[in-house]
Amino acid sequence: MKYYVYILLSKFKNKFYTYVGYTINLKKRLDLHNEAKGAKFTRGKKWIIIYSKIYKKKSLALKYEYKLKKDRKMRNKIKFNYLKKNENINFTTL
C-alpha cells in the first residue's frame, strides 16, 4: 500500500496558509478538505497540493508528516519555492 505525505496551500484574507497531512488516497483527501469535511483547520478554505511524497510503510509516512509539521522552516521553503514558480495561482476558481 502507498502512503502519501502532503502539503496543502490556501490563500485566505491575503495570507497564505499551509497544512500537512498523510493519506492513502491523495485526490480523495484533497476533495474532502475542499468540501469542508477534512481537518477543522482546513474548513472554509480552498486548497491545492504543493508537495507530496510517497512511502511504502505507514510508520515512515507518519514520521515524515510529524517532521514536516514541526519544521516550519522547511514548510516555508517549500511554500515560497512553489509560489515563486507559480505566481499566477487563482484560488477562487479551485
N, CA, C and O atoms as a CHARMM CRD file, in Angstrom:
* protein
*
  376
    1    1 MET  N      0.84300  -1.18300   0.00000 PROA 1      0.00000
    2    1 MET  CA     0.00000   0.00000   0.00000 PROA 1      0.00000
    3    1 MET  C      0.88900   1.24700   0.00000 PROA 1      0.00000
    4    1 MET  O      1.97800   1.24300   0.57400 PROA 1      0.00000
    5    2 LYS  N      0.41500   2.30200  -0.64500 PROA 2      0.00000
    6    2 LYS  CA     1.13800   3.56200  -0.69300 PROA 2      0.00000
    7    2 LYS  C      0.55400   4.54100   0.32600 PROA 2      0.00000
    8    2 LYS  O     -0.66100   4.61700   0.51200 PROA 2      0.00000
    9    3 TYR  N      1.43100   5.27600   0.96900 PROA 3      0.00000
   10    3 TYR  CA     1.04200   6.31700   1.91500 PROA 3      0.00000
   11    3 TYR  C      1.64100   7.62900   1.43900 PROA 3      0.00000
   12    3 TYR  O      2.83500   7.70100   1.14600 PROA 3      0.00000
   13    4 TYR  N      0.82300   8.65800   1.36200 PROA 4      0.00000
   14    4 TYR  CA     1.25900   9.96100   0.88800 PROA 4      0.00000
   15    4 TYR  C      1.35000  10.93300   2.04700 PROA 4      0.00000
   16    4 TYR  O      0.44700  11.00600   2.88100 PROA 4      0.00000
   17    5 VAL  N      2.43200  11.67300   2.09500 PROA 5      0.00000
   18    5 VAL  CA     2.55400  12.82200   2.98900 PROA 5      0.00000
   19    5 VAL  C      2.45800  14.03300   2.07400 PROA 5      0.00000
   20    5 VAL  O      3.12200  14.08700   1.03800 PROA 5      0.00000
   21    6 TYR  N      1.63700  15.00200   2.45100 PROA 6      0.00000
   22    6 TYR  CA     1.37500  16.11400   1.54100 PROA 6      0.00000
   23    6 TYR  C      1.37000  17.44800   2.27800 PROA 6      0.00000
   24    6 TYR  O      1.18800  17.52000   3.49400 PROA 6      0.00000
   25    7 ILE  N      1.57700  18.49500   1.49200 PROA 7      0.00000
   26    7 ILE  CA     1.42400  19.86400   1.98700 PROA 7      0.00000
   27    7 ILE  C      0.39100  20.54300   1.10300 PROA 7      0.00000
   28    7 ILE  O      0.49200  20.52800  -0.12400 PROA 7      0.00000
   29    8 LEU  N     -0.59900  21.13500   1.74500 PROA 8      0.00000
   30    8 LEU  CA    -1.62200  21.90200   1.04900 PROA 8      0.00000
   31    8 LEU  C     -1.34800  23.38000   1.23200 PROA 8      0.00000
   32    8 LEU  O     -0.74800  23.79800   2.22200 PROA 8      0.00000
   33    9 LEU  N     -1.79700  24.17100   0.25900 PROA 9      0.00000
   34    9 LEU  CA    -1.64300  25.61800   0.32000 PROA 9      0.00000
   35    9 LEU  C     -2.99400  26.26900   0.06000 PROA 9      0.00000
   36    9 LEU  O     -3.75200  25.83500  -0.80800 PROA 9      0.00000
   37   10 SER  N     -3.28200  27.31700   0.82700 PROA 10     0.00000
   38   10 SER  CA    -4.50900  28.07400   0.64700 PROA 10     0.00000
   39   10 SER  C     -4.22400  29.55300   0.86700 PROA 10     0.00000
   40   10 SER  O     -3.31500  29.92500   1.60900 PROA 10     0.00000
   41   11 LYS  N     -5.01100  30.37700   0.21400 PROA 11     0.00000
   42   11 LYS  CA    -4.91700  31.81800   0.42900 PROA 11     0.00000
   43   11 LYS  C     -6.23600  32.27600   1.03700 PROA 11     0.00000
   44   11 LYS  O     -7.31000  32.02000   0.49300 PROA 11     0.00000
   45   12 PHE  N     -6.13500  32.95500   2.17000 PROA 12     0.00000
   46   12 PHE  CA    -7.31100  33.41400   2.89000 PROA 12     0.00000
   47   12 PHE  C     -7.01400  34.78700   3.44900 PROA 12     0.00000
   48   12 PHE  O     -6.06800  34.96000   4.21800 PROA 12     0.00000
   49   13 LYS  N     -7.82000  35.76700   3.06500 PROA 13     0.00000
   50   13 LYS  CA    -7.62100  37.15800   3.50100 PROA 13     0.00000
   51   13 LYS  C     -6.19100  37.63100   3.22100 PROA 13     0.00000
   52   13 LYS  O     -5.52000  38.17900   4.09600 PROA 13     0.00000
   53   14 ASN  N     -5.74300  37.40600   1.98800 PROA 14     0.00000
   54   14 ASN  CA    -4.42400  37.83900   1.50900 PROA 14     0.00000
   55   14 ASN  C     -3.24500  37.24800   2.26600 PROA 14     0.00000
   56   14 ASN  O     -2.16000  37.82800   2.27200 PROA 14     0.00000
   57   15 LYS  N     -3.44500  36.10800   2.89800 PROA 15     0.00000
   58   15 LYS  CA    -2.36300  35.42500   3.58800 PROA 15     0.00000
   59   15 LYS  C     -2.35600  33.96600   3.15500 PROA 15     0.00000
   60   15 LYS  O     -3.41100  33.35300   2.98900 PROA 15     0.00000
   61   16 PHE  N     -1.15900  33.41600   2.97200 PROA 16     0.00000
   62   16 PHE  CA    -1.03300  32.02300   2.56500 PROA 16     0.00000
   63   16 PHE  C     -0.87300  31.11700   3.78400 PROA 16     0.00000
   64   16 PHE  O     -0.11200  31.41600   4.70400 PROA 16     0.00000
   65   17 TYR  N     -1.60900  30.00100   3.76900 PROA 17     0.00000
   66   17 TYR  CA    -1.56400  29.01900   4.84600 PROA 17     0.00000
   67   17 TYR  C     -1.16200  27.66500   4.28000 PROA 17     0.00000
   68   17 TYR  O     -1.46400  27.34300   3.13000 PROA 17     0.00000
   69   18 THR  N     -0.48100  26.87900   5.10000 PROA 18     0.00000
   70   18 THR  CA    -0.14400  25.51300   4.70400 PROA 18     0.00000
   71   18 THR  C     -0.74400  24.53900   5.70800 PROA 18     0.00000
   72   18 THR  O     -1.00600  24.87400   6.86400 PROA 18     0.00000
   73   19 TYR  N     -0.94800  23.34000   5.22600 PROA 19     0.00000
   74   19 TYR  CA    -1.45100  22.25600   6.06700 PROA 19     0.00000
   75   19 TYR  C     -0.71400  20.98800   5.66900 PROA 19     0.00000
   76   19 TYR  O     -0.54300  20.72000   4.48000 PROA 19     0.00000
   77   20 VAL  N     -0.27900  20.21200   6.64000 PROA 20     0.00000
   78   20 VAL  CA     0.43900  18.96300   6.39100 PROA 20     0.00000
   79   20 VAL  C     -0.42800  17.79700   6.84300 PROA 20     0.00000
   80   20 VAL  O     -1.05300  17.85000   7.90200 PROA 20     0.00000
   81   21 GLY  N     -0.46100  16.74400   6.03100 PROA 21     0.00000
   82   21 GLY  CA    -1.22200  15.56000   6.39100 PROA 21     0.00000
   83   21 GLY  C     -0.68000  14.32900   5.70400 PROA 21     0.00000
   84   21 GLY  O      0.28400  14.39700   4.94100 PROA 21     0.00000
   85   22 TYR  N     -1.31200  13.19600   5.98500 PROA 22     0.00000
   86   22 TYR  CA    -0.96600  11.96400   5.28300 PROA 22     0.00000
   87   22 TYR  C     -2.24700  11.22400   4.93300 PROA 22     0.00000
   88   22 TYR  O     -3.27200  11.39500   5.59200 PROA 22     0.00000
   89   23 THR  N     -2.18300  10.40400   3.89400 PROA 23     0.00000
   90   23 THR  CA    -3.35500   9.68900   3.41800 PROA 23     0.00000
   91   23 THR  C     -2.92800   8.52100   2.53200 PROA 23     0.00000
   92   23 THR  O     -1.76200   8.40100   2.15800 PROA 23     0.00000
   93   24 ILE  N     -3.89000   7.66700   2.20600 PROA 24     0.00000
   94   24 ILE  CA    -3.62100   6.62100   1.22400 PROA 24     0.00000
   95   24 ILE  C     -4.22900   6.97600  -0.13400 PROA 24     0.00000
   96   24 ILE  O     -3.93200   6.32500  -1.13500 PROA 24     0.00000
   97   25 ASN  N     -5.08400   8.01400  -0.17200 PROA 25     0.00000
   98   25 ASN  CA    -5.72000   8.45100  -1.41300 PROA 25     0.00000
   99   25 ASN  C     -5.65500   9.97500  -1.47500 PROA 25     0.00000
  100   25 ASN  O     -6.48100  10.66400  -0.87700 PROA 25     0.00000
  101   26 LEU  N     -4.68100  10.48500  -2.19400 PROA 26     0.00000
  102   26 LEU  CA    -4.40600  11.92500  -2.21800 PROA 26     0.00000
  103   26 LEU  C     -5.55600  12.73100  -2.82300 PROA 26     0.00000
  104   26 LEU  O     -5.94700  13.75700  -2.26600 PROA 26     0.00000
  105   27 LYS  N     -6.09800  12.28400  -3.94600 PROA 27     0.00000
  106   27 LYS  CA    -7.18000  13.01600  -4.60900 PROA 27     0.00000
  107   27 LYS  C     -8.42300  13.08500  -3.71200 PROA 27     0.00000
  108   27 LYS  O     -9.02700  14.14500  -3.54600 PROA 27     0.00000
  109   28 LYS  N     -8.79000  11.93900  -3.14200 PROA 28     0.00000
  110   28 LYS  CA    -9.96800  11.89800  -2.27500 PROA 28     0.00000
  111   28 LYS  C     -9.78200  12.79000  -1.04700 PROA 28     0.00000
  112   28 LYS  O    -10.71300  13.47200  -0.62000 PROA 28     0.00000
  113   29 ARG  N     -8.57900  12.78000  -0.48900 PROA 29     0.00000
  114   29 ARG  CA    -8.31400  13.59000   0.70600 PROA 29     0.00000
  115   29 ARG  C     -8.39100  15.07600   0.39000 PROA 29     0.00000
  116   29 ARG  O     -8.93700  15.84800   1.17700 PROA 29     0.00000
  117   30 LEU  N     -7.85200  15.48300  -0.74800 PROA 30     0.00000
  118   30 LEU  CA    -7.93500  16.88900  -1.15800 PROA 30     0.00000
  119   30 LEU  C     -9.39100  17.29300  -1.34500 PROA 30     0.00000
  120   30 LEU  O     -9.80000  18.37200  -0.91600 PROA 30     0.00000
  121   31 ASP  N    -10.16700  16.43400  -1.98100 PROA 31     0.00000
  122   31 ASP  CA   -11.59400  16.73000  -2.16200 PROA 31     0.00000
  123   31 ASP  C    -12.29600  16.90800  -0.81800 PROA 31     0.00000
  124   31 ASP  O    -13.12600  17.80400  -0.66700 PROA 31     0.00000
  125   32 LEU  N    -11.97000  16.06500   0.15300 PROA 32     0.00000
  126   32 LEU  CA   -12.58100  16.19100   1.48300 PROA 32     0.00000
  127   32 LEU  C    -12.21100  17.52100   2.14000 PROA 32     0.00000
  128   32 LEU  O    -13.05800  18.17900   2.74400 PROA 32     0.00000
  129   33 HSD  N    -10.94600  17.91000   2.01900 PROA 33     0.00000
  130   33 HSD  CA   -10.53400  19.20700   2.58900 PROA 33     0.00000
  131   33 HSD  C    -11.30900  20.34900   1.92600 PROA 33     0.00000
  132   33 HSD  O    -11.76800  21.26900   2.60300 PROA 33     0.00000
  133   34 ASN  N    -11.44800  20.28300   0.61000 PROA 34     0.00000
  134   34 ASN  CA   -12.12200  21.36700  -0.11100 PROA 34     0.00000
  135   34 ASN  C    -13.63700  21.34500   0.06300 PROA 34     0.00000
  136   34 ASN  O    -14.30000  22.34300  -0.22100 PROA 34     0.00000
  137   35 GLU  N    -14.19300  20.23500   0.52000 PROA 35     0.00000
  138   35 GLU  CA   -15.62400  20.14100   0.78800 PROA 35     0.00000
  139   35 GLU  C    -15.93700  20.38000   2.26600 PROA 35     0.00000
  140   35 GLU  O    -17.04600  20.10200   2.72200 PROA 35     0.00000
  141   36 ALA  N    -14.96100  20.89200   3.00700 PROA 36     0.00000
  142   36 ALA  CA   -15.10400  21.19000   4.43800 PROA 36     0.00000
  143   36 ALA  C    -15.38400  19.93900   5.25700 PROA 36     0.00000
  144   36 ALA  O    -16.05900  20.00500   6.28400 PROA 36     0.00000
  145   37 LYS  N    -14.86700  18.79700   4.80600 PROA 37     0.00000
  146   37 LYS  CA   -15.03200  17.55000   5.54900 PROA 37     0.00000
  147   37 LYS  C    -13.68200  17.02400   6.03400 PROA 37     0.00000
  148   37 LYS  O    -13.58300  15.89800   6.52000 PROA 37     0.00000
  149   38 GLY  N    -12.66900  17.83400   5.89700 PROA 38     0.00000
  150   38 GLY  CA   -11.34000  17.43700   6.35300 PROA 38     0.00000
  151   38 GLY  C    -11.09300  17.93500   7.76300 PROA 38     0.00000
  152   38 GLY  O    -12.02500  18.08300   8.55400 PROA 38     0.00000
  153   39 ALA  N     -9.85900  18.18800   8.06600 PROA 39     0.00000
  154   39 ALA  CA    -9.48400  18.69800   9.37900 PROA 39     0.00000
  155   39 ALA  C    -10.15100  20.04600   9.64200 PROA 39     0.00000
  156   39 ALA  O    -10.43000  20.79900   8.70900 PROA 39     0.00000
  157   40 LYS  N    -10.40100  20.34300  10.89300 PROA 40     0.00000
  158   40 LYS  CA   -11.08500  21.57900  11.27100 PROA 40     0.00000
  159   40 LYS  C    -10.35600  22.81400  10.72300 PROA 40     0.00000
  160   40 LYS  O    -10.99600  23.76000  10.26300 PROA 40     0.00000
  161   41 PHE  N     -9.02700  22.80400  10.77400 PROA 41     0.00000
  162   41 PHE  CA    -8.23500  23.93800  10.30200 PROA 41     0.00000
  163   41 PHE  C     -8.46500  24.22600   8.82200 PROA 41     0.00000
  164   41 PHE  O     -8.36300  25.37700   8.39600 PROA 41     0.00000
  165   42 THR  N     -8.77100  23.20900   8.04000 PROA 42     0.00000
  166   42 THR  CA    -8.87200  23.38400   6.58800 PROA 42     0.00000
  167   42 THR  C    -10.25200  23.81500   6.12100 PROA 42     0.00000
  168   42 THR  O    -10.42700  24.15100   4.95000 PROA 42     0.00000
  169   43 ARG  N    -11.22200  23.81200   7.00100 PROA 43     0.00000
  170   43 ARG  CA   -12.59200  24.14000   6.60200 PROA 43     0.00000
  171   43 ARG  C    -12.72600  25.60700   6.20900 PROA 43     0.00000
  172   43 ARG  O    -12.13700  26.49200   6.83000 PROA 43     0.00000
  173   44 GLY  N    -13.52100  25.84500   5.15700 PROA 44     0.00000
  174   44 GLY  CA   -13.80000  27.20600   4.72000 PROA 44     0.00000
  175   44 GLY  C    -12.74800  27.79800   3.80800 PROA 44     0.00000
  176   44 GLY  O    -12.83100  28.97300   3.45100 PROA 44     0.00000
  177   45 LYS  N    -11.75700  27.00400   3.42200 PROA 45     0.00000
  178   45 LYS  CA   -10.70200  27.48700   2.52800 PROA 45     0.00000
  179   45 LYS  C    -10.60100  26.53900   1.34600 PROA 45     0.00000
  180   45 LYS  O    -10.97600  25.37100   1.44900 PROA 45     0.00000
  181   46 LYS  N    -10.10000  27.03400   0.22900 PROA 46     0.00000
  182   46 LYS  CA    -9.82900  26.19800  -0.93700 PROA 46     0.00000
  183   46 LYS  C     -8.34600  25.86800  -0.94100 PROA 46     0.00000
  184   46 LYS  O     -7.50700  26.74900  -0.75500 PROA 46     0.00000
  185   47 TRP  N     -8.02400  24.59500  -1.15400 PROA 47     0.00000
  186   47 TRP  CA    -6.66500  24.10000  -1.02800 PROA 47     0.00000
  187   47 TRP  C     -6.14300  23.52500  -2.32900 PROA 47     0.00000
  188   47 TRP  O     -6.89900  22.99700  -3.14500 PROA 47     0.00000
  189   48 ILE  N     -4.82700  23.63900  -2.50900 PROA 48     0.00000
  190   48 ILE  CA    -4.14200  22.96500  -3.60900 PROA 48     0.00000
  191   48 ILE  C     -2.96300  22.19300  -3.01500 PROA 48     0.00000
  192   48 ILE  O     -2.41100  22.57600  -1.98300 PROA 48     0.00000
  193   49 ILE  N     -2.59400  21.11900  -3.67100 PROA 49     0.00000
  194   49 ILE  CA    -1.44600  20.33300  -3.22000 PROA 49     0.00000
  195   49 ILE  C     -0.19000  20.94300  -3.82000 PROA 49     0.00000
  196   49 ILE  O     -0.08200  21.08500  -5.03800 PROA 49     0.00000
  197   50 ILE  N      0.76100  21.30400  -2.96100 PROA 50     0.00000
  198   50 ILE  CA     2.01300  21.87100  -3.46100 PROA 50     0.00000
  199   50 ILE  C      3.19200  20.92500  -3.28500 PROA 50     0.00000
  200   50 ILE  O      4.27600  21.16600  -3.81600 PROA 50     0.00000
  201   51 TYR  N      2.97500  19.84100  -2.53400 PROA 51     0.00000
  202   51 TYR  CA     4.06500  18.89700  -2.28600 PROA 51     0.00000
  203   51 TYR  C      3.47500  17.57100  -1.83300 PROA 51     0.00000
  204   51 TYR  O      2.51900  17.53500  -1.05700 PROA 51     0.00000
  205   52 SER  N      4.05400  16.48100  -2.32600 PROA 52     0.00000
  206   52 SER  CA     3.67800  15.16200  -1.81200 PROA 52     0.00000
  207   52 SER  C      4.85600  14.21100  -1.94800 PROA 52     0.00000
  208   52 SER  O      5.69900  14.35500  -2.83400 PROA 52     0.00000
  209   53 LYS  N      4.89100  13.25600  -1.06400 PROA 53     0.00000
  210   53 LYS  CA     5.94100  12.24600  -1.05700 PROA 53     0.00000
  211   53 LYS  C      5.29500  10.91000  -0.72800 PROA 53     0.00000
  212   53 LYS  O      4.42000  10.83300   0.13400 PROA 53     0.00000
  213   54 ILE  N      5.73200   9.84900  -1.42100 PROA 54     0.00000
  214   54 ILE  CA     5.13800   8.51900  -1.26100 PROA 54     0.00000
  215   54 ILE  C      6.02000   7.64400  -0.38700 PROA 54     0.00000
  216   54 ILE  O      7.24600   7.64700  -0.50300 PROA 54     0.00000
  217   55 TYR  N      5.36100   6.89200   0.49500 PROA 55     0.00000
  218   55 TYR  CA     6.04900   5.91900   1.34900 PROA 55     0.00000
  219   55 TYR  C      5.36400   4.56800   1.22500 PROA 55     0.00000
  220   55 TYR  O      4.15900   4.49400   0.98600 PROA 55     0.00000
  221   56 LYS  N      6.13300   3.50700   1.38500 PROA 56     0.00000
  222   56 LYS  CA     5.57000   2.15400   1.35300 PROA 56     0.00000
  223   56 LYS  C      5.08700   1.70700   2.72400 PROA 56     0.00000
  224   56 LYS  O      4.24500   0.81600   2.83300 PROA 56     0.00000
  225   57 LYS  N      5.62200   2.32700   3.77000 PROA 57     0.00000
  226   57 LYS  CA     5.24300   1.95900   5.13700 PROA 57     0.00000
  227   57 LYS  C      4.56200   3.13200   5.83100 PROA 57     0.00000
  228   57 LYS  O      5.00600   4.27700   5.74300 PROA 57     0.00000
  229   58 LYS  N      3.47400   2.81600   6.52100 PROA 58     0.00000
  230   58 LYS  CA     2.72300   3.84300   7.23700 PROA 58     0.00000
  231   58 LYS  C      3.56900   4.51000   8.31000 PROA 58     0.00000
  232   58 LYS  O      3.47000   5.72000   8.51400 PROA 58     0.00000
  233   59 SER  N      4.38800   3.74400   8.98900 PROA 59     0.00000
  234   59 SER  CA     5.20600   4.29800  10.06700 PROA 59     0.00000
  235   59 SER  C      6.17900   5.36000   9.54000 PROA 59     0.00000
  236   59 SER  O      6.40900   6.37700  10.19400 PROA 59     0.00000
  237   60 LEU  N      6.74200   5.11800   8.36400 PROA 60     0.00000
  238   60 LEU  CA     7.65900   6.10800   7.77500 PROA 60     0.00000
  239   60 LEU  C      6.90900   7.37200   7.35300 PROA 60     0.00000
  240   60 LEU  O      7.40500   8.48600   7.51800 PROA 60     0.00000
  241   61 ALA  N      5.71500   7.18100   6.80800 PROA 61     0.00000
  242   61 ALA  CA     4.90200   8.33700   6.41000 PROA 61     0.00000
  243   61 ALA  C      4.53400   9.18200   7.62200 PROA 61     0.00000
  244   61 ALA  O      4.61200  10.41000   7.57400 PROA 61     0.00000
  245   62 LEU  N      4.13700   8.53400   8.69900 PROA 62     0.00000
  246   62 LEU  CA     3.76100   9.26900   9.90700 PROA 62     0.00000
  247   62 LEU  C      4.95500  10.01200  10.50700 PROA 62     0.00000
  248   62 LEU  O      4.79900  11.12900  11.00100 PROA 62     0.00000
  249   63 LYS  N      6.12700   9.41500  10.47000 PROA 63     0.00000
  250   63 LYS  CA     7.33200  10.09300  10.97400 PROA 63     0.00000
  251   63 LYS  C      7.64800  11.33000  10.14500 PROA 63     0.00000
  252   63 LYS  O      7.98600  12.38100  10.68900 PROA 63     0.00000
  253   64 TYR  N      7.53400  11.19900   8.81800 PROA 64     0.00000
  254   64 TYR  CA     7.82900  12.34900   7.95400 PROA 64     0.00000
  255   64 TYR  C      6.76300  13.43000   8.10500 PROA 64     0.00000
  256   64 TYR  O      7.08000  14.62000   8.08600 PROA 64     0.00000
  257   65 GLU  N      5.50500  13.02700   8.25400 PROA 65     0.00000
  258   65 GLU  CA     4.44200  14.00500   8.47800 PROA 65     0.00000
  259   65 GLU  C      4.73000  14.79800   9.74900 PROA 65     0.00000
  260   65 GLU  O      4.62200  16.02400   9.75900 PROA 65     0.00000
  261   66 TYR  N      5.09100  14.10400  10.80600 PROA 66     0.00000
  262   66 TYR  CA     5.40400  14.76400  12.07800 PROA 66     0.00000
  263   66 TYR  C      6.56600  15.73700  11.89600 PROA 66     0.00000
  264   66 TYR  O      6.52700  16.85800  12.40200 PROA 66     0.00000
  265   67 LYS  N      7.59800  15.30900  11.17500 PROA 67     0.00000
  266   67 LYS  CA     8.75700  16.16600  10.92700 PROA 67     0.00000
  267   67 LYS  C      8.34600  17.43900  10.18000 PROA 67     0.00000
  268   67 LYS  O      8.75200  18.53700  10.56000 PROA 67     0.00000
  269   68 LEU  N      7.54500  17.29500   9.12500 PROA 68     0.00000
  270   68 LEU  CA     7.10000  18.46300   8.36100 PROA 68     0.00000
  271   68 LEU  C      6.23200  19.39500   9.20000 PROA 68     0.00000
  272   68 LEU  O      6.33500  20.61500   9.07400 PROA 68     0.00000
  273   69 LYS  N      5.38600  18.83700  10.04600 PROA 69     0.00000
  274   69 LYS  CA     4.52900  19.67500  10.88600 PROA 69     0.00000
  275   69 LYS  C      5.35200  20.51800  11.85800 PROA 69     0.00000
  276   69 LYS  O      4.99500  21.65700  12.15700 PROA 69     0.00000
  277   70 LYS  N      6.43500  19.96100  12.33900 PROA 70     0.00000
  278   70 LYS  CA     7.26600  20.66800  13.31700 PROA 70     0.00000
  279   70 LYS  C      8.30100  21.59500  12.67500 PROA 70     0.00000
  280   70 LYS  O      8.74200  22.55500  13.30700 PROA 70     0.00000
  281   71 ASP  N      8.68700  21.32400  11.44200 PROA 71     0.00000
  282   71 ASP  CA     9.75600  22.07800  10.78200 PROA 71     0.00000
  283   71 ASP  C      9.18400  23.19800   9.91400 PROA 71     0.00000
  284   71 ASP  O      9.05300  23.04600   8.70000 PROA 71     0.00000
  285   72 ARG  N      8.84900  24.31500  10.54100 PROA 72     0.00000
  286   72 ARG  CA     8.27700  25.47200   9.83700 PROA 72     0.00000
  287   72 ARG  C      9.20500  26.00100   8.75200 PROA 72     0.00000
  288   72 ARG  O      8.75100  26.44500   7.69700 PROA 72     0.00000
  289   73 LYS  N     10.48800  25.95300   9.01500 PROA 73     0.00000
  290   73 LYS  CA    11.46500  26.46300   8.05200 PROA 73     0.00000
  291   73 LYS  C     11.37500  25.68900   6.72900 PROA 73     0.00000
  292   73 LYS  O     11.38400  26.28400   5.65100 PROA 73     0.00000
  293   74 MET  N     11.28900  24.36400   6.82500 PROA 74     0.00000
  294   74 MET  CA    11.19200  23.53100   5.63200 PROA 74     0.00000
  295   74 MET  C      9.86600  23.76600   4.91000 PROA 74     0.00000
  296   74 MET  O      9.83100  23.86600   3.68300 PROA 74     0.00000
  297   75 ARG  N      8.77200  23.85600   5.67800 PROA 75     0.00000
  298   75 ARG  CA     7.45700  24.11900   5.07300 PROA 75     0.00000
  299   75 ARG  C      7.44600  25.45100   4.33900 PROA 75     0.00000
  300   75 ARG  O      6.92900  25.54800   3.22600 PROA 75     0.00000
  301   76 ASN  N      8.01900  26.47900   4.96300 PROA 76     0.00000
  302   76 ASN  CA     8.05900  27.78600   4.32500 PROA 76     0.00000
  303   76 ASN  C      8.91800  27.77800   3.07300 PROA 76     0.00000
  304   76 ASN  O      8.59200  28.44900   2.09300 PROA 76     0.00000
  305   77 LYS  N     10.00300  27.03200   3.09400 PROA 77     0.00000
  306   77 LYS  CA    10.86200  26.92700   1.91300 PROA 77     0.00000
  307   77 LYS  C     10.09800  26.28500   0.76000 PROA 77     0.00000
  308   77 LYS  O     10.16200  26.76600  -0.37200 PROA 77     0.00000
  309   78 ILE  N      9.37500  25.20100   1.04000 PROA 78     0.00000
  310   78 ILE  CA     8.56200  24.54200   0.01700 PROA 78     0.00000
  311   78 ILE  C      7.48000  25.49800  -0.49300 PROA 78     0.00000
  312   78 ILE  O      7.24000  25.58300  -1.69700 PROA 78     0.00000
  313   79 LYS  N      6.83100  26.21500   0.42600 PROA 79     0.00000
  314   79 LYS  CA     5.77500  27.15900   0.05800 PROA 79     0.00000
  315   79 LYS  C      6.32000  28.28400  -0.82600 PROA 79     0.00000
  316   79 LYS  O      5.73900  28.58200  -1.87000 PROA 79     0.00000
  317   80 PHE  N      7.41800  28.90700  -0.42300 PROA 80     0.00000
  318   80 PHE  CA     7.95600  30.02200  -1.19200 PROA 80     0.00000
  319   80 PHE  C      8.48500  29.57600  -2.55000 PROA 80     0.00000
  320   80 PHE  O      8.34200  30.30600  -3.53100 PROA 80     0.00000
  321   81 ASN  N      9.09300  28.39500  -2.62600 PROA 81     0.00000
  322   81 ASN  CA     9.54300  27.87900  -3.92200 PROA 81     0.00000
  323   81 ASN  C      8.36100  27.63300  -4.85300 PROA 81     0.00000
  324   81 ASN  O      8.43100  27.93300  -6.04500 PROA 81     0.00000
  325   82 TYR  N      7.28500  27.09100  -4.31000 PROA 82     0.00000
  326   82 TYR  CA     6.09100  26.85600  -5.10900 PROA 82     0.00000
  327   82 TYR  C      5.49600  28.18100  -5.59100 PROA 82     0.00000
  328   82 TYR  O      5.15000  28.31700  -6.76400 PROA 82     0.00000
  329   83 LEU  N      5.37900  29.14900  -4.69200 PROA 83     0.00000
  330   83 LEU  CA     4.78900  30.43400  -5.06300 PROA 83     0.00000
  331   83 LEU  C      5.63800  31.16900  -6.09200 PROA 83     0.00000
  332   83 LEU  O      5.10600  31.85400  -6.96600 PROA 83     0.00000
  333   84 LYS  N      6.93700  31.03000  -5.99200 PROA 84     0.00000
  334   84 LYS  CA     7.83000  31.68000  -6.95100 PROA 84     0.00000
  335   84 LYS  C      7.63100  31.10500  -8.35300 PROA 84     0.00000
  336   84 LYS  O      7.62800  31.84100  -9.34000 PROA 84     0.00000
  337   85 LYS  N      7.46500  29.78900  -8.43100 PROA 85     0.00000
  338   85 LYS  CA     7.28700  29.12100  -9.72000 PROA 85     0.00000
  339   85 LYS  C      5.88200  29.30300 -10.28700 PROA 85     0.00000
  340   85 LYS  O      5.68400  29.21100 -11.49800 PROA 85     0.00000
  341   86 ASN  N      4.91700  29.55900  -9.42400 PROA 86     0.00000
  342   86 ASN  CA     3.50700  29.63100  -9.82800 PROA 86     0.00000
  343   86 ASN  C      2.89000  30.93700  -9.35600 PROA 86     0.00000
  344   86 ASN  O      1.98900  30.93900  -8.51700 PROA 86     0.00000
  345   87 GLU  N      3.36700  32.02500  -9.88600 PROA 87     0.00000
  346   87 GLU  CA     2.94500  33.35000  -9.42300 PROA 87     0.00000
  347   87 GLU  C      1.46700  33.63900  -9.67700 PROA 87     0.00000
  348   87 GLU  O      0.86500  34.43000  -8.95100 PROA 87     0.00000
  349   88 ASN  N      0.88400  33.02500 -10.67200 PROA 88     0.00000
  350   88 ASN  CA    -0.48500  33.36100 -11.07200 PROA 88     0.00000
  351   88 ASN  C     -1.50500  32.34700 -10.57800 PROA 88     0.00000
  352   88 ASN  O     -2.39000  31.94800 -11.33500 PROA 88     0.00000
  353   89 ILE  N     -1.40100  31.93000  -9.34300 PROA 89     0.00000
  354   89 ILE  CA    -2.36300  30.98600  -8.78100 PROA 89     0.00000
  355   89 ILE  C     -3.67400  31.70700  -8.51600 PROA 89     0.00000
  356   89 ILE  O     -3.69500  32.78400  -7.92000 PROA 89     0.00000
  357   90 ASN  N     -4.75900  31.10700  -8.96100 PROA 90     0.00000
  358   90 ASN  CA    -6.07900  31.68200  -8.70900 PROA 90     0.00000
  359   90 ASN  C     -6.87100  30.74100  -7.81400 PROA 90     0.00000
  360   90 ASN  O     -7.43100  29.75200  -8.28600 PROA 90     0.00000
  361   91 PHE  N     -6.91800  31.04600  -6.54000 PROA 91     0.00000
  362   91 PHE  CA    -7.58800  30.17500  -5.56300 PROA 91     0.00000
  363   91 PHE  C     -9.10300  30.25200  -5.67300 PROA 91     0.00000
  364   91 PHE  O     -9.79800  29.34900  -5.20600 PROA 91     0.00000
  365   92 THR  N     -9.62900  31.30500  -6.27600 PROA 92     0.00000
  366   92 THR  CA   -11.07900  31.46300  -6.33100 PROA 92     0.00000
  367   92 THR  C    -11.71500  30.48700  -7.31100 PROA 92     0.00000
  368   92 THR  O    -12.90400  30.19400  -7.19100 PROA 92     0.00000
  369   93 THR  N    -10.95700  29.97600  -8.28000 PROA 93     0.00000
  370   93 THR  CA   -11.52400  29.06500  -9.26500 PROA 93     0.00000
  371   93 THR  C    -11.29000  27.60800  -8.91000 PROA 93     0.00000
  372   93 THR  O    -11.66100  26.72600  -9.68400 PROA 93     0.00000
  373   94 LEU  N    -10.69000  27.33200  -7.77100 PROA 94     0.00000
  374   94 LEU  CA   -10.43500  25.95000  -7.39300 PROA 94     0.00000
  375   94 LEU  C    -11.70000  25.25800  -6.93800 PROA 94     0.00000
  376   94 LEU  O    -11.66500  24.08100  -6.58100 PROA 94     0.00000
